[in-house]
């Protein structure tokens, strides 16, 4: 199934998918999964472009998953995913040893074949889809990505968004400029992951007012960063 981005607002086709379900006793039933809450979808797509994942762990077991340290991030993702799936998605506290050390945080893992198949078909087109849905959806998409991959940096007076996919960072940069008049740069060094960096008081204010973070500690750091830049007049505004 293909579609033109300009027709996204006029048709449900990109937001519905038919799939085979195999319940008990081997019955093959055709089900239709439809996404109705598009702002929540935009946030979920932003998270999936960052820390989240969709996976087929075993035959006929399809999952949407996220593991994070911040409870408010976990709750924001679970609430939006619940609205997309029209099913309750729970947040589970976890504690365990990993190869990188002890991890204490929160796990969201929900099995859903319909959304898994939809994501496999359309996740690569996420930027075009949310751009076609308008400014509020774009803001939710970037917030989801920033919750996953971004943070305000007091020492460098900047906001940074990290990701290995430079083309994705370029798309985020384009959305920021087009919809929110936020200018940015993309930097890549041999010793670190590529990142998008935002400087300047006006850019910080626009980002905070229109996008922001769902994670309280990051939003507080952004507020402090704005106060710091205003106090020292780094950009003359």
C-alpha angles and dihedrals in degrees: 000000000000131000143183115248092225090063096052094100092048101051139042093212098104089046098051131063135181117218141168117255121197109202125175119313091032098277114162109217126180110225131185121220115197127186112215106165103070098177090056088046090054091053092047091050090051091053092046089053086056125029101344128087144194115215145172100219097173137001108298093000111115122178143186108202144178133173119192141158097227118081093202090055091049091050093047091052094044092049093050093044090049089055092047094049095034086227134102113267114195131210115226122198112226137191122183147135117258136179087264094050137269115342125201118177145089135304128207114186123162129173114221124149096190095056091041090057092044091052093048088054100042112018091095088057094048095117093052092045096052092042088057091051094060141241100315091053091047090052091051092047093051091044090055091049092045092049087055103038109012143079140165111253114213095184093057096029092234146108114239130196115191129203137143091226105083092185089059091050089050090053091050089049090053093049092049092052097042100047106024107022090239113150121206146165132227116223130186127186130179093242099049144041115269113265142186112231129199122199134180140056097260092049091049091049093049091048092049096045099045105026116010128156130288087209107088097210091053093047090050090050089051091052090050090047091054090050091048094050092045091050095050096033093223094173100030094249 
